[in-house]
Amino acid sequence: MSDNQRKIRLGAFLPGAGHHVAAWRHPQAQADGGINFAHYKRIAQAAERAKFDAVFLADGLALQNRPGAQGRTAYGASFEPVTLFSALAVVTERIGFIATASTTYEEPYLLARKFASLDHISQGRAGWNVVTTGGGEAAGNFGLDAHPDHAQRYVRAREFVDVVTGLWDSWEDDAFLRDKASGAYYDPAKLHTLDHKGKFFSVRGPLNIPRPPQGHPVIVQAGSSEAGRELAAETAEVIFTAQQTLEDAQAFYADVKGRMAKYGRHPDQLKIMPGVFPVVARTESEARAKYQELQDLILPEVGLSLLSGLSGGVDLSAYPVDGPLPELPETNNNKSRQALMFDIARKRNLSIRELYLWVAGARGHWTIVGSVEQIADQLEAWFTQGGADGFNVMPPWLPGGLDDFVELVIPELRRRGLFRTEYEGRTLRENLGLARPANRHAAGAKPRASAA
């Protein structure tokens, strides 16, 4: 196969001990991984040696302290991502760092400065995963009595992204002269005040840090609701999504990319990377044994806690665990994930216990268990048949689940000509094949597109 053929993009989604709800109990897992820097250094460097595009971390702004949560690690004890990535940037050279930050509970100026700083520290390897915050537990930590309405959160998010990108354009790329002879530190003509006044924000600017090396850190989005798809089509450069079948992935891929033209964007300006939870071994039977070992570690109360969170925060402990998932009201929290849970339960006629066992690993993302060839075949099918531009790899436990993928699957993808052997560039944009945005104030810059 030609070296110029389209290549799979890979993110390494690396939460502490791993993605399975019982990952921290695995005999070989790093139970305190969420706050163990040496552990994160090891796995980030392993992902970089394998030539992953980026390390990705989700984040939460509140402890999910519902019944059974004491048996889970999920974001209950973990580093804040930008802080962690600033440290990891110093011990890596090429891999990108995509950190989650909320448009509902953060402020645009501070967020813009934080990600610009990460981009400078990493020399152009930062990405921002734009979330509106699915769970409502955070409201009380930010002075609110209730979680804002889903639709309102997305309207706010659209304005938030516009403010942040505007702040990143405060300085033109060559604004800083630092001319010791003349005493001119910067060119005032190349400094631009945003002076934004909108429905949600009034932000004067300019940002008090030079323009990021990438122009803008890469914009990532993860929502799959109607509002989430529209926001992604207009603003995102990477989207992480949860799909279960090739047909569903193809439909999502075509739908979101089909919305981009009205915003003056080309489909290649957005990389769609579904989450994948791979359990791989040299044989299928060995892989299934690995998976079952994790499933056997799930405590029932932990499974119920996980499912309650994914289905809108309803306490399911009052319902028969071997009975069907009850009819539940539509959530104001993570709508797309709740809809996915309901859809799977109905299509497969799953009991509550069967459903929590099914979501325990990937929480609704694509779970594949099998031999090296079986895993590679499925990834290749989604990639070559219009379902994905790449994948956000979710190791079952860490570090072993990542090591398995790197040692077994990566060589097979390379053998098929589907994955890089070396990085294409030094920045996250260069490696993802994304153009560096021009400063909107620079001479010759194209005006920003907007929806008709």
C-alpha positions as CSV (number, residue, x, y, z in Angstrom):
1,M,0.0,0.0,0.0
2,S,1.1,3.6,-0.7
3,D,2.7,5.6,2.1
4,N,0.4,8.5,0.9
5,Q,-2.8,6.6,1.6
6,R,-5.2,7.9,4.3
7,K,-4.1,6.8,7.8
8,I,-6.0,6.0,10.9
9,R,-5.8,8.6,13.6
10,L,-5.5,7.3,17.2
11,G,-6.2,8.9,20.5
12,A,-5.3,7.3,23.8
13,F,-8.0,7.9,26.4
14,L,-6.2,7.2,29.6
15,P,-8.1,7.6,32.9
16,G,-6.1,6.5,35.9
17,A,-6.5,2.7,36.3
18,G,-8.4,2.2,33.0
19,H,-11.9,2.3,31.6
20,H,-13.6,-0.7,33.0
21,V,-15.7,0.2,36.0
22,A,-13.7,-2.4,38.0
23,A,-10.3,-1.7,36.4
24,W,-8.7,-0.5,39.6
25,R,-9.4,-4.0,41.2
26,H,-7.5,-5.8,38.4
27,P,-4.4,-7.5,39.9
28,Q,-2.1,-5.7,37.4
29,A,-3.8,-2.3,37.4
30,Q,-2.4,0.9,38.9
31,A,-5.1,1.5,41.5
32,D,-4.0,5.0,42.4
33,G,-3.4,5.9,38.7
34,G,-5.5,9.0,38.7
35,I,-3.1,10.8,41.0
36,N,0.1,9.0,40.2
37,F,2.3,11.1,38.0
38,A,5.0,8.4,37.5
39,H,2.2,6.2,36.1
40,Y,0.9,8.9,33.7
41,K,4.5,9.6,32.6
42,R,4.9,5.9,31.7
43,I,1.7,5.5,29.8
44,A,2.0,8.8,28.0
45,Q,5.5,7.9,26.8
46,A,4.3,4.5,25.8
47,A,1.6,6.1,23.7
48,E,4.1,8.4,22.1
49,R,6.5,5.6,21.2
50,A,3.6,3.9,19.5
51,K,2.9,7.2,17.6
52,F,-0.6,7.9,18.9
53,D,-1.8,11.3,17.9
54,A,-2.9,12.4,21.3
55,V,-3.6,11.5,24.9
56,F,-7.1,12.4,25.9
57,L,-8.7,12.9,29.3
58,A,-12.3,13.5,30.3
59,D,-13.0,15.4,33.4
60,G,-15.7,16.0,36.0
61,L,-16.3,19.0,38.2
62,A,-18.1,17.1,41.0
63,L,-17.8,13.8,42.9
64,Q,-20.5,11.5,41.8
65,N,-21.4,10.4,45.3
66,R,-24.4,8.2,44.6
67,P,-24.9,4.7,46.2
68,G,-22.2,2.3,45.1
69,A,-19.8,5.1,44.0
70,Q,-17.3,4.1,46.7
71,G,-16.4,1.1,44.5
72,R,-15.7,3.2,41.4
73,T,-12.7,5.3,40.4
74,A,-14.5,7.3,37.7
75,Y,-13.1,10.8,38.1
76,G,-13.5,10.7,41.9
77,A,-9.8,11.0,42.6
78,S,-7.9,12.3,39.6
79,F,-5.7,15.2,38.4
80,E,-7.2,18.2,36.6
81,P,-6.2,17.5,33.0
82,V,-4.5,20.8,31.9
83,T,-2.3,20.7,35.0
84,L,-1.4,17.1,34.4
85,F,-0.7,17.7,30.7
86,S,1.5,20.7,31.4
87,A,3.8,18.4,33.3
88,L,3.6,15.6,30.8
89,A,4.4,18.0,27.9
90,V,7.9,18.4,29.5
91,V,8.6,14.6,29.3
92,T,7.3,14.0,25.8
93,E,8.0,15.6,22.4
94,R,5.4,14.8,19.7
95,I,2.2,13.4,21.2
96,G,-0.7,15.8,21.6
97,F,-2.8,16.5,24.8
98,I,-6.5,16.9,24.6
99,A,-8.1,18.1,27.9
100,T,-11.7,18.4,28.7
101,A,-13.0,21.8,30.0
102,S,-16.6,22.9,30.5
103,T,-18.4,25.8,28.8
104,T,-21.1,25.6,31.4
105,Y,-19.0,26.1,34.5
106,E,-15.8,27.8,33.4
107,E,-15.2,31.3,32.1
108,P,-14.0,32.0,28.5
109,Y,-11.0,34.3,29.4
110,L,-9.5,31.9,32.0
111,L,-10.0,28.9,29.7
112,A,-8.5,30.6,26.7
113,R,-5.5,31.6,28.8
114,K,-5.1,28.1,30.3
115,F,-5.1,26.3,26.9
116,A,-2.9,28.9,25.2
117,S,-0.4,28.3,28.0
118,L,-0.6,24.6,27.5
119,D,0.0,25.1,23.8
120,H,3.1,27.2,24.5
121,I,4.4,24.8,27.1
122,S,4.0,21.8,24.7
123,Q,5.1,23.8,21.7
124,G,1.9,23.3,19.8
125,R,0.4,20.0,21.1
126,A,-2.8,21.2,23.0
127,G,-6.4,20.4,22.3
128,W,-9.6,21.5,24.0
129,N,-12.4,19.0,24.4
130,V,-15.5,21.3,24.5
131,V,-18.2,19.9,26.9
132,T,-21.3,21.4,28.3
133,T,-21.1,19.1,31.3
134,G,-23.6,16.2,31.2
135,G,-24.1,15.5,34.9
136,G,-25.9,18.0,37.2
137,E,-23.8,17.3,40.3
138,A,-21.5,20.3,39.5
139,A,-24.2,22.9,39.9
140,G,-23.9,23.2,43.6
141,N,-20.1,23.7,43.4
142,F,-20.6,26.8,41.2
143,G,-23.3,28.6,43.1
144,L,-26.2,27.3,41.1
145,D,-29.3,25.6,42.5
146,A,-29.9,23.5,39.4
147,H,-28.0,22.4,36.3
148,P,-28.8,24.7,33.3
149,D,-31.2,23.4,30.7
150,H,-29.6,21.2,27.9
151,A,-30.6,23.5,25.1
152,Q,-29.4,26.6,26.9
153,R,-26.1,24.9,27.6
154,Y,-25.4,24.5,23.9
155,V,-26.4,28.1,23.0
156,R,-24.0,29.2,25.7
157,A,-21.3,26.8,24.4
158,R,-21.5,28.3,20.9
159,E,-20.9,31.8,22.2
160,F,-18.2,30.5,24.6
161,V,-16.2,28.9,21.7
162,D,-16.5,32.1,19.7
163,V,-15.2,34.2,22.6
164,V,-12.3,31.8,23.2
165,T,-11.1,31.6,19.6
166,G,-11.5,35.4,19.4
167,L,-9.2,35.7,22.5
168,W,-6.6,33.4,20.9
169,D,-6.5,35.9,18.0
170,S,-5.7,38.8,20.3
171,W,-2.2,39.0,19.0
172,E,-1.0,38.5,15.5
173,D,1.7,35.9,15.1
174,D,4.5,38.4,14.6
175,A,3.3,40.9,17.2
176,F,6.1,40.4,19.7
177,L,9.2,42.2,18.5
178,R,11.3,42.0,21.7
179,D,13.7,44.4,20.1
180,K,16.3,45.2,22.7
181,A,17.9,48.0,20.6
182,S,14.7,50.0,20.1
183,G,13.0,49.1,23.3
184,A,9.9,47.9,21.4
185,Y,8.6,44.7,23.1
186,Y,5.5,44.4,20.8
187,D,3.9,46.1,17.8
188,P,0.7,47.8,19.1
189,A,-0.8,47.6,15.6
190,K,-0.9,43.9,15.9
191,L,-2.7,43.8,19.2
192,H,-6.5,43.4,18.9
193,T,-9.1,43.9,21.7
194,L,-12.1,41.5,21.4
195,D,-14.7,43.7,23.2
196,H,-17.3,40.9,23.0
197,K,-20.8,41.6,24.2
198,G,-23.3,38.8,23.8
199,K,-26.2,37.0,25.5
200,F,-24.0,35.1,28.0
201,F,-20.7,36.9,28.1
202,S,-19.1,40.3,28.1
203,V,-15.4,40.0,27.6
204,R,-13.1,42.9,26.8
205,G,-9.8,41.2,26.2
206,P,-7.1,41.1,24.8
207,L,-5.6,37.8,26.1
208,N,-2.5,38.4,28.2
209,I,-0.4,35.7,26.5
210,P,0.8,35.6,22.8
211,R,-1.1,33.7,20.2
212,P,-0.8,29.9,20.6
213,P,1.8,28.1,18.4
214,Q,-1.0,26.3,16.6
215,G,-3.0,29.5,16.2
216,H,-5.8,27.8,18.0
217,P,-5.4,24.7,20.1
218,V,-7.3,21.9,18.3
219,I,-11.1,22.1,19.1
220,V,-12.6,18.7,20.0
221,Q,-16.2,17.9,20.8
222,A,-18.0,14.9,22.2
223,G,-21.7,15.5,22.2
224,S,-23.9,13.4,19.9
225,S,-27.3,14.9,20.6
226,E,-28.9,17.1,17.9
227,A,-27.4,20.2,19.4
228,G,-24.1,18.5,19.9
229,R,-23.9,17.5,16.2
230,E,-24.7,21.0,15.1
231,L,-22.1,22.5,17.4
232,A,-19.5,20.0,16.1
233,A,-20.3,20.7,12.4
234,E,-19.8,24.4,13.0
235,T,-16.8,24.5,15.4
236,A,-15.2,21.1,16.0
237,E,-12.0,19.7,14.4
238,V,-12.2,16.4,16.1
239,I,-15.3,14.7,17.5
240,F,-15.3,11.7,19.9
241,T,-18.5,9.7,19.6
242,A,-20.1,6.5,20.9
243,Q,-21.4,4.2,18.2
244,Q,-22.2,0.4,18.4
245,T,-22.4,-0.8,14.8
246,L,-20.8,0.1,11.5
247,E,-24.2,1.2,10.2
248,D,-24.7,3.6,13.1
249,A,-21.2,4.9,12.7
250,Q,-21.7,5.5,9.0
251,A,-25.0,7.3,9.6
252,F,-23.4,9.6,12.3
253,Y,-20.3,10.2,10.1
254,A,-22.4,11.2,7.1
255,D,-24.8,13.3,9.1
256,V,-22.3,15.4,10.9
257,K,-20.0,15.9,7.9
258,G,-23.1,16.7,5.8
259,R,-23.9,19.6,8.0
260,M,-20.5,21.3,7.6
261,A,-21.0,23.0,4.1
262,K,-23.5,25.5,5.5
263,Y,-20.8,26.8,7.8
264,G,-18.3,27.1,4.9
265,R,-16.3,24.1,6.0
266,H,-15.0,21.0,4.2
267,P,-15.5,17.5,5.6
268,D,-11.8,17.0,5.9
269,Q,-11.7,19.8,8.5
270,L,-13.3,17.4,11.0
271,K,-11.9,14.0,12.1
272,I,-14.5,11.7,13.6
273,M,-13.0,9.3,16.1
274,P,-15.4,6.9,17.8
275,G,-14.4,5.5,21.2
276,V,-13.3,1.8,21.1
277,F,-12.8,-0.4,24.1
278,P,-10.5,-3.2,22.8
279,V,-9.7,-6.4,24.7
280,V,-7.1,-8.1,22.6
281,A,-4.9,-11.3,22.9
282,R,-3.2,-13.6,20.4
283,T,-6.4,-15.8,20.3
284,E,-10.1,-15.0,20.7
285,S,-10.4,-17.4,23.7
286,E,-7.6,-15.7,25.5
287,A,-9.2,-12.3,24.9
288,R,-12.6,-13.5,26.2
289,A,-10.9,-14.8,29.3
290,K,-9.3,-11.4,29.9
291,Y,-12.6,-9.7,29.5
292,Q,-14.4,-12.1,31.8
293,E,-11.7,-11.6,34.5
294,L,-12.7,-7.9,34.6
295,Q,-16.5,-8.6,34.5
296,D,-16.1,-10.9,37.5
297,L,-14.7,-8.0,39.5
298,I,-17.9,-5.9,39.2
299,L,-19.8,-5.4,42.5
300,P,-23.6,-5.2,41.8
301,E,-23.9,-1.9,43.6
302,V,-21.2,-0.5,41.5
303,G,-22.9,-1.6,38.3
304,L,-26.1,0.0,39.4
305,S,-24.3,3.2,40.3
306,L,-22.7,3.3,36.9
307,L,-26.0,2.6,35.1
308,S,-27.9,5.2,37.2
309,G,-25.4,7.9,36.1
310,L,-25.7,7.0,32.4
311,S,-29.5,6.8,32.4
312,G,-30.1,10.3,33.8
313,G,-29.3,10.0,37.5
314,V,-32.3,7.8,38.5
315,D,-31.7,5.5,41.5
316,L,-32.2,2.1,40.0
317,S,-31.7,0.2,43.2
318,A,-35.5,0.2,43.8
319,Y,-36.1,-1.9,40.7
320,P,-35.6,-5.7,40.3
321,V,-32.0,-6.1,39.1
322,D,-33.0,-9.0,36.8
323,G,-36.1,-7.2,35.5
324,P,-36.2,-4.8,32.5
325,L,-35.0,-1.2,32.6
326,P,-38.0,0.9,33.6
327,E,-39.5,3.7,31.5
328,L,-37.6,6.8,32.7
329,P,-38.1,10.5,32.0
330,E,-35.8,12.2,29.5
331,T,-32.8,13.6,31.3
332,N,-31.5,17.2,31.3
333,N,-28.0,15.8,31.6
334,N,-26.3,13.5,29.1
335,K,-29.1,13.1,26.6
336,S,-27.2,11.2,23.9
337,R,-25.8,8.6,26.3
338,Q,-29.2,8.1,28.0
339,A,-30.7,7.5,24.6
340,L,-28.0,5.0,23.7
341,M,-28.6,3.1,27.0
342,F,-32.4,2.9,26.3
343,D,-31.9,1.9,22.7
344,I,-29.5,-1.0,23.6
345,A,-31.7,-2.3,26.4
346,R,-34.7,-2.4,24.2
347,K,-33.0,-3.9,21.1
348,R,-31.3,-6.6,23.1
349,N,-34.1,-7.1,25.6
350,L,-31.6,-6.7,28.5
351,S,-32.3,-6.8,32.2
352,I,-30.9,-4.1,34.5
353,R,-28.1,-6.5,35.5
354,E,-27.3,-7.4,31.9
355,L,-27.3,-3.8,30.9
356,Y,-24.8,-2.7,33.6
357,L,-22.6,-5.7,32.7
358,W,-22.7,-4.5,29.1
359,V,-21.8,-0.9,29.8
360,A,-19.3,-1.7,32.6
361,G,-16.3,-1.5,30.2
362,A,-16.9,1.3,27.8
363,R,-20.1,3.1,29.1
364,G,-21.8,2.9,25.7
365,H,-18.7,3.0,23.5
366,W,-17.8,0.2,21.1
367,T,-16.5,-2.9,22.9
368,I,-14.5,-5.4,20.8
369,V,-13.0,-8.6,22.2
370,G,-10.9,-10.8,20.1
371,S,-7.6,-11.8,18.5
372,V,-5.2,-9.3,16.9
373,E,-6.6,-10.0,13.4
374,Q,-10.2,-9.8,14.6
375,I,-9.6,-6.4,16.2
376,A,-7.7,-5.1,13.2
377,D,-10.4,-6.3,10.8
378,Q,-13.1,-4.4,12.6
379,L,-11.1,-1.2,12.9
380,E,-10.2,-1.4,9.3
381,A,-13.8,-1.9,8.3
382,W,-15.1,1.2,10.1
383,F,-12.2,3.2,8.8
384,T,-12.4,2.2,5.1
385,Q,-16.2,2.1,4.9
386,G,-17.2,5.6,6.0
387,G,-17.6,5.1,9.7
388,A,-14.5,6.7,11.2
389,D,-11.4,8.8,10.5
390,G,-9.8,7.1,13.5
391,F,-10.5,5.9,17.0
392,N,-10.2,7.0,20.6
393,V,-8.7,3.9,22.2
394,M,-10.1,3.2,25.7
395,P,-7.8,0.6,27.4
396,P,-9.7,-1.7,29.7
397,W,-7.1,-1.4,32.5
398,L,-3.8,0.5,32.8
399,P,-1.1,0.0,32.0
400,G,-1.7,-3.5,30.7
401,G,-4.6,-2.7,28.3
402,L,-2.6,0.0,26.6
403,D,0.5,-2.3,26.4
404,D,-1.6,-5.0,24.8
405,F,-2.9,-2.7,22.1
406,V,0.5,-1.2,21.4
407,E,2.3,-4.5,21.2
408,L,-0.4,-6.5,19.3
409,V,-2.7,-4.2,17.3
410,I,-0.4,-1.4,16.2
411,P,2.0,-3.6,14.3
412,E,-0.9,-5.3,12.5
413,L,-2.3,-1.9,11.5
414,R,1.1,-0.9,10.2
415,R,1.4,-4.2,8.3
416,R,-1.8,-3.2,6.5
417,G,-0.5,0.3,5.8
418,L,-3.2,1.8,7.9
419,F,-1.1,3.6,10.6
420,R,1.9,5.8,10.6
421,T,5.5,4.6,11.5
422,E,6.6,8.2,12.2
423,Y,4.9,11.4,13.2
424,E,4.2,13.8,10.2
425,G,5.0,16.9,12.2
426,R,5.7,18.4,15.6
427,T,2.3,19.9,16.4
428,L,-1.0,18.2,17.1
429,R,-2.5,19.9,14.0
430,E,0.3,18.7,11.8
431,N,-0.1,15.1,12.9
432,L,-3.9,15.2,12.5
433,G,-3.7,16.8,9.1
434,L,-5.5,19.9,10.2
435,A,-4.6,23.4,8.9
436,R,-3.4,26.1,11.2
437,P,-6.1,28.8,11.3
438,A,-5.1,32.3,10.2
439,N,-5.5,35.1,12.6
440,R,-8.9,36.8,11.8
441,H,-7.2,40.2,12.1
442,A,-4.2,39.5,9.8
443,A,-4.1,41.0,6.3
444,G,-5.7,38.7,3.8
445,A,-7.5,36.6,6.4
446,K,-10.8,35.2,5.2
447,P,-14.0,36.3,7.1
448,R,-15.5,33.7,9.4
449,A,-18.3,31.7,8.0
450,S,-21.7,31.5,9.7
451,A,-24.8,29.5,9.3
452,A,-27.3,30.8,6.7
